[in-house]
Amino acid sequence: MKIVVLGAGISGHTAAAFLKKKLGKKHDVIVVSPSQYYQWIPSNIWVGVGRMTVDQVRFKLEKVYKRWGIVFKQAKANAIHPEGDEYTNMGFVDIEYTTAGKKGQTEKVEYDFLVNATGPKLNFEATEGLGPGKNTVSVCSYDHAEHAWEELEKSIKRMKEGKKQRFLIGTGHPMATCQGAAFEYALNIAFELKRRKLSHMAEITWISNEYEVGDFGMGGAFIKRGGYITSTKVFTESVFAENNIKWIKRAGVKRVEPGAAHYETLNGEEKTAEFDFAMLIPGFAGQGLKAYNKNGEDITSTLFAANGFMKVDADYTPKPFEEWSINDWPQTYQNPTYSNIYAAGIAFAPPHSISKPMKSVNGTPIFPAPPRTGMPSGVIGKIIAQNIAHAVKTGKTEHKHTASMGRMGAACIVSAGYSLTNGLGATMTVSPVVPDWEKYPDWGRNIKSTVGEIGLAGHWIKLFLHYMFLHKAKGYPLWWLLPE
């Protein structure tokens, strides 16, 4: 059989690795990805402050896949034909090569099972003037992070020359997510400026669509810290205060000009935040894959939600926020229309936000979209691989492995400064990711498993995890024993 995986990020790469390990040489695993590299995205933060090089966070996929026996096609997927066409009854994907020598060439790649792990489109276009090459930088990819460091160096040089600099860090769209990455970057900039004794020359401002800072797209959390229970709001505000970082919350950035970000607040005010350096996370969207049935008719809306993410075994029935439940969230990530198609990581369409949806008095939605990155992406990729491998071997689709974000815990190490002797990292765990107010009426989560601590140990753990997960991704000895 042929199993095609679209995407080679955390979720896709994990799925491909476990599929090949479980199915061996008898079956083909094919990975389609437009980039020749795997990148460990959590460490892009350190590239963005000059503490790591690009080659420390990436490696070439082809060599690893050749060793594993996986077929690698450096190409972009454009369309899915789940029913085949007039010439074949087998599902296939239209791809377009991006590698030198074959760039622009197209191919039909047939599959028995398909895993969509394409990740998000970084939707800079949704905010006028946002993004690299325009008026802000990004740390969403290794090349963006490298560019961010180049621009940050210029600001550092200006400060050394006696020119004060205004830094604006946060989200660049009213419904952006990945507040955690921006939070890390703000803290790392503060740390680097303090290390250079330039803090007095900087004004750092956090801007976010969160109702309260520390929401992180998951409705915030109550965490156990030092024997006490506190909210991520208080935790985040205290960290900001300790680093002299001001904050703007409940803000939806709608337009960016050179040196100025224009935003709308929940109470309908139109305001402007001025800056000399800005790193704003864009909104995420699906990759824009199209879908066609056997007759060539467009069925994109059957496979995908309006935002471009793939529909899976979730309950997408519109309902008030108060009526949403953890049971709405998918468990197997199987498409309900085509049983041999799955979506992993950010590629699947969430049934609803985790943070309460909010609209300004002008009707503009201003709240974070739900996060699906990091640990949840890896776990989802693994259980999809396990279920597909079982189906291939037995001919039965039983889904013995599930991974609902309403039951799944997640751990995150937030870097607050890179240094082997005085670096900082905040260790945070939440369980489950999606709050379960029925099971945990006091806190929404299991307070025994939802904890947070900050200190040098956190930095060492994050650095250790950097090397551990690259070891795993490269398929070095006993990689499959390491957690997702």
C-alpha positions in Angstrom: 0.0 0.0 0.0 0.9 3.7 -0.4 0.6 6.1 2.4 1.3 9.8 1.5 2.1 12.4 4.1 1.8 16.0 3.1 4.2 18.1 5.2 7.3 17.4 7.1 6.9 19.5 10.2 6.6 18.1 13.7 3.3 16.3 13.0 4.0 15.1 9.5 7.6 14.0 10.2 6.4 12.1 13.3 3.7 10.4 11.4 6.0 9.4 8.5 8.6 8.1 10.9 6.2 5.8 12.9 4.4 4.7 9.7 7.7 3.4 8.2 8.8 1.9 11.4 5.6 -0.1 11.8 5.0 -1.0 8.1 8.6 -1.7 7.0 9.6 -2.4 3.4 6.3 -4.0 2.4 4.5 -0.7 2.1 5.5 2.7 0.6 5.6 5.8 2.8 5.9 9.0 0.7 6.5 12.5 2.1 5.7 15.6 0.1 7.1 18.8 1.5 8.0 22.1 -0.3 11.1 22.5 1.8 14.2 20.3 1.8 14.6 21.0 5.5 13.1 19.8 8.8 13.2 22.6 11.3 12.8 22.5 15.1 10.5 25.6 15.3 10.6 26.1 19.1 14.3 27.1 18.8 13.7 29.8 16.2 13.4 32.2 19.1 17.1 31.7 19.8 18.0 32.3 16.1 16.0 35.5 16.3 18.3 36.9 19.1 21.5 35.6 17.6 22.0 32.8 20.1 21.7 30.0 17.5 22.5 29.7 13.9 20.0 28.5 11.3 21.9 25.2 10.8 21.5 24.5 14.5 17.7 24.3 14.2 17.4 22.5 10.8 18.6 19.5 8.8 18.1 18.1 5.4 15.3 15.6 5.1 16.4 13.6 2.1 19.4 12.0 3.9 17.2 10.9 6.8 14.4 9.6 4.6 16.8 7.7 2.4 18.1 5.9 5.5 14.6 5.1 6.7 13.4 4.0 3.2 10.8 6.8 2.9 10.3 8.3 -0.6 10.8 12.1 -0.4 9.3 14.5 -2.9 10.3 18.2 -2.5 7.1 19.6 -3.8 4.0 21.6 -2.9 0.6 19.8 -2.8 -2.0 21.7 -4.8 -5.1 19.5 -5.0 -6.6 16.3 -3.6 -8.6 13.9 -5.7 -10.0 11.5 -3.1 -12.1 9.6 -5.6 -9.5 9.5 -8.4 -10.6 10.6 -11.8 -11.8 9.2 -15.1 -8.6 7.2 -15.5 -8.2 5.7 -12.0 -10.4 5.0 -9.0 -7.4 5.5 -6.6 -7.1 8.7 -4.7 -4.2 11.0 -5.7 -2.7 14.4 -5.0 -1.5 16.9 -7.5 1.9 18.1 -6.6 4.3 20.7 -8.1 8.0 20.3 -7.5 10.0 23.1 -5.8 13.5 21.6 -6.0 16.1 22.9 -8.4 16.1 21.0 -11.7 12.5 19.9 -11.4 10.9 23.2 -10.3 7.5 23.7 -11.8 7.1 20.1 -12.9 3.8 18.4 -11.8 3.0 14.9 -10.8 0.0 12.8 -9.6 0.9 10.9 -6.5 -1.5 8.1 -5.7 -2.3 6.9 -2.2 -4.3 4.4 -0.2 -4.1 6.6 2.9 -3.4 10.3 3.0 -2.2 12.3 6.0 -2.6 16.1 5.6 0.1 17.6 7.9 0.7 20.8 5.8 0.7 23.1 8.8 -0.5 26.7 8.5 -0.2 29.3 5.9 1.5 32.3 7.5 -1.3 34.7 6.5 0.7 38.0 6.5 -1.6 39.2 3.7 -4.6 39.3 6.1 -3.0 42.3 7.8 -1.9 45.2 5.5 1.8 45.9 5.8 2.6 43.0 8.0 5.6 40.6 7.6 9.1 40.3 6.4 9.8 42.5 3.4 7.2 44.9 4.7 7.2 46.6 8.1 7.6 43.8 10.7 9.8 40.8 11.2 8.8 37.2 12.2 10.2 34.2 14.0 7.8 31.7 12.5 10.4 30.0 10.3 14.2 29.7 10.4 14.7 32.2 7.6 12.3 34.7 9.2 14.2 34.3 12.5 17.5 34.9 10.8 16.2 38.1 9.2 14.7 39.1 12.6 18.2 38.9 14.2 19.7 41.0 11.4 17.1 43.7 12.1 17.5 43.4 15.9 21.3 43.8 15.5 20.6 47.2 13.8 18.5 48.3 16.7 21.2 47.2 19.1 23.7 49.2 17.2 21.5 52.3 17.3 21.1 51.9 21.1 24.9 51.8 21.5 25.0 55.0 19.5 22.7 56.6 22.0 19.4 56.3 20.2 16.5 54.9 22.1 14.5 52.1 20.5 10.9 51.1 20.8 10.2 47.4 20.5 6.7 46.1 19.7 6.2 42.4 20.1 3.0 40.3 20.0 0.2 39.4 17.6 -0.4 41.1 14.2 -4.0 40.0 13.5 -7.2 40.2 15.5 -7.5 36.4 15.6 -3.8 35.4 15.6 -2.5 32.6 17.8 1.0 31.5 18.9 1.1 34.1 21.7 3.6 31.8 23.3 6.3 32.3 20.6 5.9 36.1 20.7 6.0 36.0 24.6 9.3 34.1 24.4 10.7 36.5 21.9 9.8 39.5 24.0 11.5 38.0 27.1 14.6 37.0 25.1 15.0 40.5 23.7 14.7 41.9 27.2 17.3 39.4 28.4 19.7 40.3 25.6 19.4 44.0 26.2 20.0 43.5 29.9 23.1 41.4 29.1 24.4 44.2 27.0 23.5 46.8 29.6 21.2 48.5 27.1 17.8 48.1 29.0 17.7 51.9 29.7 17.8 52.6 26.0 14.8 50.4 25.2 11.0 50.5 25.6 9.4 47.1 25.1 5.7 46.8 24.6 3.6 43.6 24.3 0.5 43.9 22.1 -2.0 41.0 21.9 -5.6 40.1 21.1 -5.8 38.2 24.4 -8.6 39.4 26.7 -6.0 39.1 29.5 -2.3 38.5 29.1 -1.4 34.9 29.7 -4.4 33.6 27.8 -2.2 32.0 25.1 -5.3 31.0 23.1 -6.3 28.4 25.7 -8.5 30.5 27.9 -5.6 31.0 30.3 -5.0 28.6 33.1 -4.7 28.3 36.9 -1.3 26.9 37.7 0.3 25.5 40.9 3.5 27.5 41.6 5.6 27.2 44.7 2.7 25.5 46.6 0.2 28.3 45.7 -2.4 28.4 42.9 -2.2 31.5 40.6 -3.5 32.4 37.2 -1.4 32.7 34.1 -2.6 36.3 34.0 -0.9 37.1 37.3 2.1 35.0 36.3 2.5 36.7 32.9 2.0 40.2 34.3 4.6 39.6 37.0 7.1 38.4 34.4 6.4 41.4 32.2 6.8 43.8 35.2 10.1 42.2 36.2 11.4 42.8 32.7 10.0 46.3 32.3 7.7 45.2 29.5 4.5 47.3 29.1 1.4 45.6 27.6 -1.5 46.3 25.4 -4.3 43.7 25.5 -7.7 43.2 23.8 -6.1 44.7 20.6 -6.6 43.6 17.0 -3.8 44.9 14.7 -5.4 45.8 11.4 -2.7 47.7 9.5 1.0 48.3 9.8 2.9 51.2 8.3 6.6 52.0 8.7 7.0 52.6 12.4 3.4 52.3 13.3 0.9 49.5 14.0 -2.8 50.6 13.9 -5.1 48.5 16.0 -8.7 48.3 17.2 -9.7 47.6 20.8 -12.6 45.6 22.1 -14.3 48.9 23.1 -14.1 50.1 19.5 -11.3 52.6 19.8 -8.8 53.0 16.9 -5.3 53.4 18.2 -1.7 53.4 17.1 1.4 51.9 18.6 4.7 53.3 17.3 7.9 51.3 17.0 11.4 51.1 15.7 11.4 47.3 15.7 8.3 45.1 15.6 7.8 41.3 15.6 4.2 40.5 15.2 2.8 37.0 14.7 0.5 36.7 11.7 -2.9 35.0 11.5 -2.9 31.3 10.4 -4.9 29.9 7.6 -5.0 26.6 5.7 -2.5 26.1 2.9 -5.2 26.6 0.2 -5.4 23.0 -1.0 -8.3 22.4 -3.4 -10.3 19.1 -3.7 -12.1 17.6 -6.6 -14.4 14.6 -7.0 -14.2 11.9 -9.8 -16.1 14.2 -12.2 -13.7 17.1 -11.6 -16.2 19.1 -9.6 -14.9 21.3 -6.8 -15.5 19.7 -3.4 -13.1 21.8 -1.4 -15.8 22.8 1.0 -16.5 19.1 1.7 -13.0 18.4 2.8 -12.1 21.8 4.3 -13.6 24.4 6.6 -13.8 28.0 5.4 -10.4 28.8 7.0 -8.7 26.2 4.8 -8.1 23.7 7.6 -9.3 20.1 7.0 -12.5 18.8 8.6 -12.0 15.8 10.9 -14.1 13.8 13.5 -15.1 16.9 15.4 -18.5 18.4 16.1 -18.7 21.6 14.0 -22.3 22.4 14.9 -22.5 26.1 15.7 -23.5 26.7 19.3 -23.0 29.3 22.0 -19.6 29.3 23.8 -21.2 28.2 27.0 -22.5 25.0 25.4 -19.2 23.9 23.9 -17.7 20.7 25.3 -14.5 18.8 25.2 -16.5 16.1 23.5 -16.7 18.4 20.4 -12.9 17.9 19.9 -11.6 15.2 17.5 -10.1 12.0 18.7 -8.9 10.2 15.6 -8.5 13.1 13.1 -10.1 11.1 10.4 -12.1 13.0 7.7 -15.8 12.2 8.0 -16.4 12.0 4.3 -13.3 10.1 3.1 -12.2 7.5 5.7 -8.7 7.1 4.3 -7.8 10.8 4.8 -6.5 12.2 8.1 -5.3 15.7 9.2 -2.6 16.2 11.8 -1.4 19.1 13.8 -2.3 22.6 12.7 -3.8 21.2 9.5 -7.0 20.0 11.2 -9.9 22.4 11.7 -10.7 22.9 15.4 -14.4 22.8 16.2 -14.3 26.1 18.2 -11.9 28.4 20.0 -10.7 27.6 23.5 -10.6 31.2 24.6 -14.0 32.9 24.7 -14.9 34.6 21.4 -15.0 38.3 21.7 -16.1 41.1 19.3 -15.5 44.8 19.4 -18.4 47.2 19.5 -17.7 47.5 15.7 -18.2 43.8 15.2 -14.5 42.9 14.8 -13.6 39.5 16.3 -10.7 40.0 18.6 -9.6 36.8 20.4 -6.9 34.1 19.9 -7.4 31.1 17.7 -6.8 27.8 19.4 -3.1 26.6 19.4 -2.3 23.1 18.1 1.5 23.3 17.9 4.3 21.5 19.7 3.5 18.5 21.8 -0.1 18.1 20.7 1.0 18.1 17.0 3.6 15.3 17.7 1.1 13.2 19.6 -1.6 13.5 16.9 0.9 12.6 14.2 1.9 9.5 16.1 -1.6 8.2 16.8 -2.6 8.7 13.2 0.4 6.6 12.1 -0.5 3.9 14.7 -4.1 3.7 13.5 -3.2 3.7 9.8 -0.5 1.0 10.3 -3.1 -1.1 12.2 -5.6 -0.7 9.3 -3.0 -1.7 6.7 -1.9 -4.8 8.6 -5.3 -6.0 9.6 -7.7 -4.5 7.0 -9.7 -3.1 9.9 -10.2 0.5 10.8 -10.5 0.4 14.5 -8.8 3.5 15.9 -7.3 1.9 19.0 -5.3 5.1 19.6 -6.9 8.5 20.3 -5.7 11.9 21.2 -8.4 14.4 22.1 -7.1 17.8 23.2 -9.9 17.7 25.7 -8.1 14.8 27.5 -4.5 15.4 26.4 -2.0 17.2 28.6 0.8 19.3 27.2 4.1 20.6 28.4 5.8 23.8 27.3 9.1 25.4 28.2 9.1 29.1 27.7 12.5 30.6 27.1 13.1 33.8 29.0 16.8 34.2 28.1 19.6 32.1 26.8 22.6 31.6 29.1 24.2 28.5 30.5 24.8 30.3 33.9 22.0 32.7 34.3 19.5 31.9 31.6 15.8 31.6 32.4 13.0 29.3 31.3 9.4 28.9 32.5 8.3 25.3 32.7 4.5 25.0 32.2 2.3 22.0 32.0 -1.5 22.0 31.5 -3.9 19.0 31.6 -6.0 18.9 29.6 -5.3 21.5 26.9 -9.0 22.2 26.4 -10.5 23.0 29.8 -13.0 20.4 31.2 -15.2 22.4 33.6 -17.5 19.4 34.3 -14.6 17.2 35.5 -12.6 20.0 37.1 -15.2 22.6 38.2 -12.8 24.7 40.3 -10.0 25.2 37.8 -11.1 23.7 34.5 -8.0 21.5 34.6 -6.3 19.0 36.9 -4.5 21.4 39.2 -2.1 18.7 40.2 -0.8 18.4 36.6 -1.1 22.1 35.7 2.0 23.7 37.1 4.5 26.5 36.4 8.0 27.3 37.6 10.6 29.8 36.3 14.4 29.7 36.7 17.7 28.5 35.3 16.6 24.9 35.4 13.9 25.8 32.9 16.5 27.0 30.4 18.6 23.9 30.8 15.5 21.7 30.2 14.6 23.7 27.1 18.2 23.4 25.8 18.2 19.7 26.5 14.9 19.2 24.7 16.3 21.1 21.7 19.0 18.4 21.3 16.7 15.5 22.3 14.0 16.3 19.8 16.6 16.8 17.0 18.1 13.5 17.9 14.6 12.0 17.6 13.8 13.7 14.3 17.0 12.6 12.8 16.2 9.0 13.6 19.2 8.3 15.8 19.3 5.2 18.0 16.2 4.5 20.1 14.4 7.7 18.7 11.0 6.0 19.0 11.4 5.7 22.8 11.6 9.5 23.2 8.3 11.3 23.9 6.5 13.5 21.5 
